[in-house]
């Protein structure tokens, strides 16, 4: 598995997400806190087929991190991609890491 370099960790404001092209796919990359930890999922909201998840709100539920879609607020797990409100819908999770201050996502 190869990782693509995306940006510097300092380019992502803590508590927000950004969108990047990884192997020609839109990927939402989230930095939940000041820590050098990132999560990546598909940027496509499966309910509306819109590429908007990177603009969603990061939230926590039962010790896990989720992003709420900016459209209708369905929540997607940042580790597994599962949808909290409807198990029939999910998004693809991607492996993401920070190496020497650089955000990398597996393509």
C-alpha positions, 0 to 999 in steps of 0.5 A, a space after each residue: 500500500 502506498 501513501 500519498 503526501 497531501 499537505 503539512 499538518 499545520 495546513 489543517 486547522 484543528 477541529 476541521 477538515 479539508 478535501 484532497 484528491 487521492 488516486 482520483 477520489 475526493 477524500 475528506 481529511 480531518 484533524 480533530 484536535 491540536 494533536 498530530 492525528 488525522 482521519 480520512 473518509 470519502 468526501 461523498 455524502 451517500 444520501 445526496 451524492 454530494 462531495 461535502 463531508 470535509 465541511 462537516 462538523 466533527 463530533 464525539 459519541 460514546 468515545 468515538 469520533 464522527 463527522 456530521 454531514 453539513 446537509 442533513 447532519 447524518 453522522 459518519 464514523 471517522 474510523 470505520 465510515 459507518 453511518 450512525 443514523 442508517 446502517 445501510 449507508 456508509 462511506 469508505 474509510 482511508 488509512 491516514 497518518 502524519 509523518 514528520 509533519 506531513 499528512 499522508 493518505 493511502 491511495 
